[in-house]
Amino acid sequence: MPPSPAFRLARLAILGLGAAVVLYPYLWMISASLKPQTEIFSASLSLWPTQWFAAENYGKAMTRIPMLRVLANGAGVCAAILVFQIVFALPCAYALAKLRFRGREVLFALVLLGLLVPIHAISIPLYAAARDLALLDTYAVLVVPFLLSTFAIFLFRQFIRALPDDLIAAARMDGLSESAIVWRVVLPNAWPAATAFAVFSVVAHWNDLYWPLITVSQTRLATPPLGLLFFRAAEAGDDYGALMAATVIVTLPLVALFLMAQRRFIDGMTMTGVKG
């Protein structure tokens, strides 16, 4: 029996209220980026500016630090990390999902244990290794510690287990090697999972401040969150209109990425749990 119109109306109202609560801080940030300093701290809660100050705020955001370079750094670092994570994780996930060998379940248990280890717990030995290898203040130090993702292995493994075994058997009968099966059969069918993981990976590393903060001290190497920190220092921390403008610029790529990948992201997250 389909839900009644009253139930659907109530559900839409609750969802709309929840969306408004979640979106209001972001809308306030956009509004503050369009206002002069005096209007931001006025008693009025209006989101619509009475005096437009967008050109000044966004002009400062683009010129006080090399904002385009900061965005390019974030895109390059996130893209490099994502590519290597998929290259390493997909064969591992395929082996854990479709190959039969002794110790497979033990290895998968170690992958699950790896999910429990945050970067903060191993940051000191990683920093010491980067210092000894002279990688501090380089792009490599922003990429290398994240080349292997246990979450990617787990996510791809769950998705690959849902692929029919007959598909893999047919590929073997056609003479494909296991490596060719991974890249020519599994990967084209795993795009929903790859898209879902890409959203997680890009958002995590685009927003990461902790690791860049302790390994990078040069503005030319700054990723977006570190760039915002440098911008706040350059502005003495009191020009909130310009700071909000810089934050809008930094967060817009993530919003655009999620909107473009929304459908595949949802498909990937739902299909990874089809077969345990």
Phi and psi in degrees as GROMACS dihedral restraints (atoms count N, CA, C in turn):
[ dihedral_restraints ]
;  ai    aj    ak    al  type     phi  dphi    fc
    3     4     5     6     1   -67.8    20    10
    4     5     6     7     1   151.3    20    10
    6     7     8     9     1   -65.0    20    10
    7     8     9    10     1   149.9    20    10
    9    10    11    12     1   -71.2    20    10
   10    11    12    13     1   158.3    20    10
   12    13    14    15     1   -58.1    20    10
   13    14    15    16     1   -35.2    20    10
   15    16    17    18     1   -65.7    20    10
   16    17    18    19     1   -39.3    20    10
   18    19    20    21     1   -65.9    20    10
   19    20    21    22     1   -43.2    20    10
   21    22    23    24     1   -64.7    20    10
   22    23    24    25     1   -37.6    20    10
   24    25    26    27     1   -64.8    20    10
   25    26    27    28     1   -43.4    20    10
   27    28    29    30     1   -64.2    20    10
   28    29    30    31     1   -40.3    20    10
   30    31    32    33     1   -63.7    20    10
   31    32    33    34     1   -43.5    20    10
   33    34    35    36     1   -63.5    20    10
   34    35    36    37     1   -37.4    20    10
   36    37    38    39     1   -65.3    20    10
   37    38    39    40     1   -42.6    20    10
   39    40    41    42     1   -66.7    20    10
   40    41    42    43     1   -43.1    20    10
   42    43    44    45     1   -65.5    20    10
   43    44    45    46     1   -39.3    20    10
   45    46    47    48     1   -64.9    20    10
   46    47    48    49     1   -39.5    20    10
   48    49    50    51     1   -64.8    20    10
   49    50    51    52     1   -43.3    20    10
   51    52    53    54     1   -62.5    20    10
   52    53    54    55     1   -40.7    20    10
   54    55    56    57     1   -64.5    20    10
   55    56    57    58     1   -38.9    20    10
   57    58    59    60     1   -64.7    20    10
   58    59    60    61     1   -40.5    20    10
   60    61    62    63     1   -63.7    20    10
   61    62    63    64     1   -41.2    20    10
   63    64    65    66     1   -71.2    20    10
   64    65    66    67     1   -39.2    20    10
   66    67    68    69     1   -82.4    20    10
   67    68    69    70     1   -20.9    20    10
   69    70    71    72     1   -58.5    20    10
   70    71    72    73     1   -45.2    20    10
   72    73    74    75     1   -58.9    20    10
   73    74    75    76     1   -38.8    20    10
   75    76    77    78     1   -68.4    20    10
   76    77    78    79     1   -40.4    20    10
   78    79    80    81     1   -65.1    20    10
   79    80    81    82     1   -37.9    20    10
   81    82    83    84     1   -64.1    20    10
   82    83    84    85     1   -38.9    20    10
   84    85    86    87     1   -62.3    20    10
   85    86    87    88     1   -44.5    20    10
   87    88    89    90     1   -62.7    20    10
   88    89    90    91     1   -42.9    20    10
   90    91    92    93     1   -62.0    20    10
   91    92    93    94     1   -43.8    20    10
   93    94    95    96     1   -64.0    20    10
   94    95    96    97     1   -30.6    20    10
   96    97    98    99     1   -71.0    20    10
   97    98    99   100     1   -12.4    20    10
   99   100   101   102     1  -102.7    20    10
  100   101   102   103     1    -1.6    20    10
  102   103   104   105     1  -110.4    20    10
  103   104   105   106     1   156.5    20    10
  105   106   107   108     1   -73.7    20    10
  106   107   108   109     1   165.2    20    10
  108   109   110   111     1   -57.8    20    10
  109   110   111   112     1   -42.3    20    10
  111   112   113   114     1   -65.3    20    10
  112   113   114   115     1   -33.2    20    10
  114   115   116   117     1   -78.1    20    10
  115   116   117   118     1   -26.8    20    10
  117   118   119   120     1   -62.5    20    10
  118   119   120   121     1   -38.8    20    10
  120   121   122   123     1  -101.8    20    10
  121   122   123   124     1    20.1    20    10
  123   124   125   126     1   -75.7    20    10
  124   125   126   127     1   166.2    20    10
  126   127   128   129     1   -71.4    20    10
  127   128   129   130     1   -18.2    20    10
  129   130   131   132     1   -72.6    20    10
  130   131   132   133     1   142.2    20    10
  132   133   134   135     1  -103.9    20    10
  133   134   135   136     1    16.2    20    10
  135   136   137   138     1   -67.8    20    10
  136   137   138   139     1   134.1    20    10
  138   139   140   141     1   -80.3    20    10
  139   140   141   142     1   -22.1    20    10
  141   142   143   144     1   -86.7    20    10
  142   143   144   145     1   121.8    20    10
  144   145   146   147     1   -68.8    20    10
  145   146   147   148     1   140.7    20    10
  147   148   149   150     1   -85.3    20    10
  148   149   150   151     1   -24.9    20    10
  150   151   152   153     1  -131.0    20    10
  151   152   153   154     1   119.9    20    10
  153   154   155   156     1   -79.7    20    10
  154   155   156   157     1   127.9    20    10
  156   157   158   159     1  -130.1    20    10
  157   158   159   160     1    25.2    20    10
  159   160   161   162     1   -65.6    20    10
  160   161   162   163     1   -44.0    20    10
  162   163   164   165     1   -60.5    20    10
  163   164   165   166     1   -42.7    20    10
  165   166   167   168     1   -66.9    20    10
  166   167   168   169     1   -46.3    20    10
  168   169   170   171     1   -65.9    20    10
  169   170   171   172     1   -48.6    20    10
  171   172   173   174     1   -71.9    20    10
  172   173   174   175     1   -28.8    20    10
  174   175   176   177     1   -62.8    20    10
  175   176   177   178     1   -44.6    20    10
  177   178   179   180     1   -63.6    20    10
  178   179   180   181     1   -41.0    20    10
  180   181   182   183     1   -62.0    20    10
  181   182   183   184     1   -32.8    20    10
  183   184   185   186     1   -87.7    20    10
  184   185   186   187     1   -17.4    20    10
  186   187   188   189     1  -113.4    20    10
  187   188   189   190     1   -27.8    20    10
  189   190   191   192     1   -67.5    20    10
  190   191   192   193     1   -31.6    20    10
  192   193   194   195     1  -131.2    20    10
  193   194   195   196     1   160.1    20    10
  195   196   197   198     1   -72.2    20    10
  196   197   198   199     1    78.1    20    10
  198   199   200   201     1   -60.7    20    10
  199   200   201   202     1   -40.5    20    10
  201   202   203   204     1   -63.2    20    10
  202   203   204   205     1   -37.8    20    10
  204   205   206   207     1   -68.9    20    10
  205   206   207   208     1   -38.3    20    10
  207   208   209   210     1   -60.9    20    10
  208   209   210   211     1   -44.6    20    10
  210   211   212   213     1   -65.0    20    10
  211   212   213   214     1   -40.9    20    10
  213   214   215   216     1   -64.1    20    10
  214   215   216   217     1   -38.8    20    10
  216   217   218   219     1   -60.2    20    10
  217   218   219   220     1   -46.7    20    10
  219   220   221   222     1   -61.2    20    10
  220   221   222   223     1   -43.8    20    10
  222   223   224   225     1   -65.9    20    10
  223   224   225   226     1   -43.2    20    10
  225   226   227   228     1   -65.9    20    10
  226   227   228   229     1   -44.3    20    10
  228   229   230   231     1   -64.8    20    10
  229   230   231   232     1   -45.9    20    10
  231   232   233   234     1   -64.3    20    10
  232   233   234   235     1   -40.3    20    10
  234   235   236   237     1   -65.7    20    10
  235   236   237   238     1   -43.9    20    10
  237   238   239   240     1   -62.8    20    10
  238   239   240   241     1   -45.2    20    10
  240   241   242   243     1   -61.1    20    10
  241   242   243   244     1   -45.2    20    10
  243   244   245   246     1   -62.9    20    10
  244   245   246   247     1   -44.9    20    10
  246   247   248   249     1   -61.5    20    10
  247   248   249   250     1   -48.8    20    10
  249   250   251   252     1   -66.6    20    10
  250   251   252   253     1   -36.6    20    10
  252   253   254   255     1   -62.3    20    10
  253   254   255   256     1   -41.8    20    10
  255   256   257   258     1   -69.4    20    10
  256   257   258   259     1   -41.2    20    10
  258   259   260   261     1   -60.7    20    10
  259   260   261   262     1   -38.8    20    10
  261   262   263   264     1   -83.8    20    10
  262   263   264   265     1   -37.1    20    10
  264   265   266   267     1   -77.9    20    10
  265   266   267   268     1   -36.3    20    10
  267   268   269   270     1   -64.1    20    10
  268   269   270   271     1   -47.5    20    10
  270   271   272   273     1   -61.9    20    10
  271   272   273   274     1   -38.7    20    10
  273   274   275   276     1   -62.6    20    10
  274   275   276   277     1   -44.9    20    10
  276   277   278   279     1   -64.5    20    10
  277   278   279   280     1   -39.6    20    10
  279   280   281   282     1   -62.4    20    10
  280   281   282   283     1   -44.0    20    10
  282   283   284   285     1   -62.2    20    10
  283   284   285   286     1   -42.3    20    10
  285   286   287   288     1   -71.0    20    10
  286   287   288   289     1   -24.7    20    10
  288   289   290   291     1   -93.3    20    10
  289   290   291   292     1   -37.5    20    10
  291   292   293   294     1  -120.9    20    10
  292   293   294   295     1   -15.3    20    10
  294   295   296   297     1   -96.8    20    10
  295   296   297   298     1   147.8    20    10
  297   298   299   300     1  -108.6    20    10
  298   299   300   301     1   117.1    20    10
  300   301   302   303     1  -153.9    20    10
  301   302   303   304     1   157.6    20    10
  303   304   305   306     1   -68.0    20    10
  304   305   306   307     1   133.7    20    10
  306   307   308   309     1    87.9    20    10
  307   308   309   310     1     8.5    20    10
  309   310   311   312     1   -62.0    20    10
  310   311   312   313     1   -44.9    20    10
  312   313   314   315     1   -67.8    20    10
  313   314   315   316     1   -33.4    20    10
  315   316   317   318     1   -64.9    20    10
  316   317   318   319     1   -42.5    20    10
  318   319   320   321     1   -63.2    20    10
  319   320   321   322     1   -39.7    20    10
  321   322   323   324     1   -67.0    20    10
  322   323   324   325     1   -35.8    20    10
  324   325   326   327     1   -63.8    20    10
  325   326   327   328     1   -37.2    20    10
  327   328   329   330     1   -66.7    20    10
  328   329   330   331     1   -35.2    20    10
  330   331   332   333     1   -62.3    20    10
  331   332   333   334     1   -43.4    20    10
  333   334   335   336     1   -64.0    20    10
  334   335   336   337     1   -38.3    20    10
  336   337   338   339     1   -64.9    20    10
  337   338   339   340     1   -34.6    20    10
  339   340   341   342     1   -63.0    20    10
  340   341   342   343     1   -27.4    20    10
  342   343   344   345     1   -64.9    20    10
  343   344   345   346     1   -21.2    20    10
  345   346   347   348     1   -87.4    20    10
  346   347   348   349     1    -5.0    20    10
  348   349   350   351     1  -100.4    20    10
  349   350   351   352     1   108.1    20    10
  351   352   353   354     1   -79.4    20    10
  352   353   354   355     1   161.5    20    10
  354   355   356   357     1   -61.3    20    10
  355   356   357   358     1   -29.5    20    10
  357   358   359   360     1   -64.6    20    10
  358   359   360   361     1   -30.8    20    10
  360   361   362   363     1   -71.6    20    10
  361   362   363   364     1   -24.8    20    10
  363   364   365   366     1  -118.2    20    10
  364   365   366   367     1    15.9    20    10
  366   367   368   369     1   -67.8    20    10
  367   368   369   370     1   -34.2    20    10
  369   370   371   372     1   -65.6    20    10
  370   371   372   373     1   -52.2    20    10
  372   373   374   375     1   -63.4    20    10
  373   374   375   376     1   -34.0    20    10
  375   376   377   378     1   -65.0    20    10
  376   377   378   379     1   -42.1    20    10
  378   379   380   381     1   -63.8    20    10
  379   380   381   382     1   -43.5    20    10
  381   382   383   384     1   -62.3    20    10
  382   383   384   385     1   -40.5    20    10
  384   385   386   387     1   -65.7    20    10
  385   386   387   388     1   -41.9    20    10
  387   388   389   390     1   -64.2    20    10
  388   389   390   391     1   -37.6    20    10
  390   391   392   393     1   -65.8    20    10
  391   392   393   394     1   -45.0    20    10
  393   394   395   396     1   -66.1    20    10
  394   395   396   397     1   -29.5    20    10
  396   397   398   399     1   -90.7    20    10
  397   398   399   400     1     4.2    20    10
  399   400   401   402     1    59.2    20    10
  400   401   402   403     1    42.0    20    10
  402   403   404   405     1  -101.0    20    10
  403   404   405   406     1    -7.2    20    10
  405   406   407   408     1   -63.4    20    10
  406   407   408   409     1   145.1    20    10
  408   409   410   411     1    59.5    20    10
  409   410   411   412     1    42.4    20    10
  411   412   413   414     1  -136.5    20    10
  412   413   414   415     1   162.9    20    10
  414   415   416   417     1   -67.3    20    10
  415   416   417   418     1   -29.9    20    10
  417   418   419   420     1   -60.6    20    10
  418   419   420   421     1   -38.1    20    10
  420   421   422   423     1   -67.3    20    10
  421   422   423   424     1   -21.9    20    10
  423   424   425   426     1   -82.2    20    10
  424   425   426   427     1   -17.0    20    10
  426   427   428   429     1  -109.2    20    10
  427   428   429   430     1   -47.8    20    10
  429   430   431   432     1   -57.2    20    10
  430   431   432   433     1   -42.7    20    10
  432   433   434   435     1   -64.6    20    10
  433   434   435   436     1   -11.9    20    10
  435   436   437   438     1  -115.4    20    10
  436   437   438   439     1    15.9    20    10
  438   439   440   441     1   -66.2    20    10
  439   440   441   442     1   -30.7    20    10
  441   442   443   444     1  -110.7    20    10
  442   443   444   445     1   122.6    20    10
  444   445   446   447     1  -115.6    20    10
  445   446   447   448     1   115.7    20    10
  447   448   449   450     1   -66.8    20    10
  448   449   450   451     1   -31.5    20    10
  450   451   452   453     1   -64.7    20    10
  451   452   453   454     1   -38.9    20    10
  453   454   455   456     1   -63.4    20    10
  454   455   456   457     1   -43.0    20    10
  456   457   458   459     1   -60.5    20    10
  457   458   459   460     1   -45.5    20    10
  459   460   461   462     1   -62.2    20    10
  460   461   462   463     1   -46.9    20    10
  462   463   464   465     1   -64.4    20    10
  463   464   465   466     1   -46.5    20    10
  465   466   467   468     1   -67.4    20    10
  466   467   468   469     1   -36.9    20    10
  468   469   470   471     1   -61.7    20    10
  469   470   471   472     1   -43.8    20    10
  471   472   473   474     1   -63.9    20    10
  472   473   474   475     1   -37.5    20    10
  474   475   476   477     1   -71.7    20    10
  475   476   477   478     1   -43.2    20    10
  477   478   479   480     1   -66.8    20    10
  478   479   480   481     1   -32.2    20    10
  480   481   482   483     1   -60.9    20    10
  481   482   483   484     1   -26.1    20    10
  483   484   485   486     1   -80.8    20    10
  484   485   486   487     1   -12.7    20    10
  486   487   488   489     1   -71.3    20    10
  487   488   489   490     1   142.3    20    10
  489   490   491   492     1   -63.0    20    10
  490   491   492   493     1   136.8    20    10
  492   493   494   495     1   -63.5    20    10
  493   494   495   496     1   -29.5    20    10
  495   496   497   498     1   -62.8    20    10
  496   497   498   499     1   -32.2    20    10
  498   499   500   501     1   -64.4    20    10
  499   500   501   502     1   -43.0    20    10
  501   502   503   504     1   -68.0    20    10
  502   503   504   505     1   -41.3    20    10
  504   505   506   507     1   -63.8    20    10
  505   506   507   508     1   -39.4    20    10
  507   508   509   510     1   -64.6    20    10
  508   509   510   511     1   -38.9    20    10
  510   511   512   513     1   -64.8    20    10
  511   512   513   514     1   -38.9    20    10
  513   514   515   516     1   -66.3    20    10
  514   515   516   517     1   -38.9    20    10
  516   517   518   519     1   -65.1    20    10
  517   518   519   520     1   -28.5    20    10
  519   520   521   522     1   -77.7    20    10
  520   521   522   523     1    -1.9    20    10
  522   523   524   525     1    94.0    20    10
  523   524   525   526     1    10.3    20    10
  525   526   527   528     1   -76.7    20    10
  526   527   528   529     1   140.1    20    10
  528   529   530   531     1   -75.7    20    10
  529   530   531   532     1   168.8    20    10
  531   532   533   534     1   -62.8    20    10
  532   533   534   535     1   -37.7    20    10
  534   535   536   537     1   -64.2    20    10
  535   536   537   538     1   -41.9    20    10
  537   538   539   540     1   -66.2    20    10
  538   539   540   541     1   -35.3    20    10
  540   541   542   543     1   -62.1    20    10
  541   542   543   544     1   -41.0    20    10
  543   544   545   546     1   -59.8    20    10
  544   545   546   547     1   -48.3    20    10
  546   547   548   549     1   -90.3    20    10
  547   548   549   550     1   -24.2    20    10
  549   550   551   552     1  -103.9    20    10
  550   551   552   553     1   -16.8    20    10
  552   553   554   555     1  -118.2    20    10
  553   554   555   556     1   -52.8    20    10
  555   556   557   558     1   -70.3    20    10
  556   557   558   559     1   -49.8    20    10
  558   559   560   561     1   -58.8    20    10
  559   560   561   562     1   -46.6    20    10
  561   562   563   564     1   -60.1    20    10
  562   563   564   565     1   -28.8    20    10
  564   565   566   567     1   -87.2    20    10
  565   566   567   568     1   -10.3    20    10
  567   568   569   570     1  -104.0    20    10
  568   569   570   571     1    15.8    20    10
  570   571   572   573     1   -59.9    20    10
  571   572   573   574     1   -38.6    20    10
  573   574   575   576     1   -58.0    20    10
  574   575   576   577     1   -43.3    20    10
  576   577   578   579     1   -67.9    20    10
  577   578   579   580     1   -38.7    20    10
  579   580   581   582     1   -64.7    20    10
  580   581   582   583     1   -38.9    20    10
  582   583   584   585     1   -67.0    20    10
  583   584   585   586     1   -42.9    20    10
  585   586   587   588     1   -60.9    20    10
  586   587   588   589     1   -44.5    20    10
  588   589   590   591     1   -66.5    20    10
  589   590   591   592     1   -37.1    20    10
  591   592   593   594     1   -58.8    20    10
  592   593   594   595     1   -41.5    20    10
  594   595   596   597     1   -61.9    20    10
  595   596   597   598     1   -47.4    20    10
  597   598   599   600     1   -60.4    20    10
  598   599   600   601     1   -46.6    20    10
  600   601   602   603     1   -65.6    20    10
  601   602   603   604     1   -48.5    20    10
  603   604   605   606     1   -64.1    20    10
  604   605   606   607     1   -44.0    20    10
  606   607   608   609     1   -62.7    20    10
  607   608   609   610     1   -43.5    20    10
  609   610   611   612     1   -63.0    20    10
  610   611   612   613     1   -46.1    20    10
  612   613   614   615     1   -84.7    20    10
  613   614   615   616     1   -25.7    20    10
  615   616   617   618     1   -66.9    20    10
  616   617   618   619     1   -37.6    20    10
  618   619   620   621     1   -89.6    20    10
  619   620   621   622     1    -3.6    20    10
  621   622   623   624     1   -70.0    20    10
  622   623   624   625     1   122.6    20    10
  624   625   626   627     1  -108.7    20    10
  625   626   627   628     1   -32.1    20    10
  627   628   629   630     1   -58.8    20    10
  628   629   630   631     1   -55.7    20    10
  630   631   632   633     1   -68.8    20    10
  631   632   633   634     1   -46.7    20    10
  633   634   635   636     1   -60.3    20    10
  634   635   636   637     1   -32.9    20    10
  636   637   638   639     1   -64.0    20    10
  637   638   639   640     1   -34.6    20    10
  639   640   641   642     1   -95.4    20    10
  640   641   642   643     1    -8.2    20    10
  642   643   644   645     1  -118.4    20    10
  643   644   645   646     1   -12.7    20    10
  645   646   647   648     1  -128.0    20    10
  646   647   648   649     1   132.6    20    10
  648   649   650   651     1  -124.8    20    10
  649   650   651   652     1    -0.6    20    10
  651   652   653   654     1  -104.0    20    10
  652   653   654   655     1   135.1    20    10
  654   655   656   657     1   -62.1    20    10
  655   656   657   658     1   -32.9    20    10
  657   658   659   660     1   -67.1    20    10
  658   659   660   661     1   -17.9    20    10
  660   661   662   663     1  -103.2    20    10
  661   662   663   664     1     1.5    20    10
  663   664   665   666     1   -67.1    20    10
  664   665   666   667     1   137.2    20    10
  666   667   668   669     1   -86.7    20    10
  667   668   669   670     1   169.5    20    10
  669   670   671   672     1   -52.1    20    10
  670   671   672   673     1   -49.9    20    10
  672   673   674   675     1   -62.7    20    10
  673   674   675   676     1   -39.2    20    10
  675   676   677   678     1   -68.5    20    10
  676   677   678   679     1   -34.4    20    10
  678   679   680   681     1   -62.4    20    10
  679   680   681   682     1   -39.7    20    10
  681   682   683   684     1   -63.3    20    10
  682   683   684   685     1   -36.5    20    10
  684   685   686   687     1   -66.0    20    10
  685   686   687   688     1   -43.3    20    10
  687   688   689   690     1   -64.7    20    10
  688   689   690   691     1   -37.3    20    10
  690   691   692   693     1   -65.1    20    10
  691   692   693   694     1   -42.2    20    10
  693   694   695   696     1   -64.1    20    10
  694   695   696   697     1   -37.8    20    10
  696   697   698   699     1   -66.3    20    10
  697   698   699   700     1   -38.5    20    10
  699   700   701   702     1   -67.6    20    10
  700   701   702   703     1   -30.1    20    10
  702   703   704   705     1   -93.4    20    10
  703   704   705   706     1     5.3    20    10
  705   706   707   708     1    62.6    20    10
  706   707   708   709     1    14.8    20    10
  708   709   710   711     1    74.1    20    10
  709   710   711   712     1     8.8    20    10
  711   712   713   714     1  -116.6    20    10
  712   713   714   715     1    -3.9    20    10
  714   715   716   717     1   -96.1    20    10
  715   716   717   718     1    83.9    20    10
  717   718   719   720     1   -73.3    20    10
  718   719   720   721     1   -26.9    20    10
  720   721   722   723     1   -63.6    20    10
  721   722   723   724     1   -47.3    20    10
  723   724   725   726     1   -66.9    20    10
  724   725   726   727     1   -37.0    20    10
  726   727   728   729     1   -64.6    20    10
  727   728   729   730     1   -41.0    20    10
  729   730   731   732     1   -66.9    20    10
  730   731   732   733     1   -35.8    20    10
  732   733   734   735     1   -63.0    20    10
  733   734   735   736     1   -43.9    20    10
  735   736   737   738     1   -63.0    20    10
  736   737   738   739     1   -37.9    20    10
  738   739   740   741     1   -67.5    20    10
  739   740   741   742     1   -39.3    20    10
  741   742   743   744     1   -60.2    20    10
  742   743   744   745     1   -45.4    20    10
  744   745   746   747     1   -60.1    20    10
  745   746   747   748     1   -40.3    20    10
  747   748   749   750     1   -72.0    20    10
  748   749   750   751     1   -34.8    20    10
  750   751   752   753     1   -87.7    20    10
  751   752   753   754     1   -19.4    20    10
  753   754   755   756     1   -58.2    20    10
  754   755   756   757     1   -42.7    20    10
  756   757   758   759     1   -58.5    20    10
  757   758   759   760     1   -36.3    20    10
  759   760   761   762     1   -67.9    20    10
  760   761   762   763     1   -41.2    20    10
  762   763   764   765     1   -62.0    20    10
  763   764   765   766     1   -45.0    20    10
  765   766   767   768     1   -63.6    20    10
  766   767   768   769     1   -40.8    20    10
  768   769   770   771     1   -60.9    20    10
  769   770   771   772     1   -46.3    20    10
  771   772   773   774     1   -66.7    20    10
  772   773   774   775     1   -40.4    20    10
  774   775   776   777     1   -63.6    20    10
  775   776   777   778     1   -38.0    20    10
  777   778   779   780     1   -71.6    20    10
  778   779   780   781     1   -34.0    20    10
  780   781   782   783     1  -102.4    20    10
  781   782   783   784     1    11.6    20    10
  783   784   785   786     1   -58.7    20    10
  784   785   786   787     1   -48.1    20    10
  786   787   788   789     1   -66.7    20    10
  787   788   789   790     1   -47.0    20    10
  789   790   791   792     1   -66.5    20    10
  790   791   792   793     1   -31.4    20    10
  792   793   794   795     1   -62.8    20    10
  793   794   795   796     1   -46.6    20    10
  795   796   797   798     1   -65.0    20    10
  796   797   798   799     1   -42.3    20    10
  798   799   800   801     1   -61.3    20    10
  799   800   801   802     1   -42.8    20    10
  801   802   803   804     1   -64.3    20    10
  802   803   804   805     1   -40.3    20    10
  804   805   806   807     1   -70.9    20    10
  805   806   807   808     1   -33.6    20    10
  807   808   809   810     1   -77.7    20    10
  808   809   810   811     1   -36.3    20    10
  810   811   812   813     1   -78.5    20    10
  811   812   813   814     1   -19.6    20    10
  813   814   815   816     1   -69.6    20    10
  814   815   816   817     1   -16.7    20    10
  816   817   818   819     1  -103.9    20    10
  817   818   819   820     1    13.5    20    10
  819   820   821   822     1   -67.5    20    10
  820   821   822   823     1   -39.9    20    10
  822   823   824   825     1  -132.6    20    10
  823   824   825   826     1   120.2    20    10
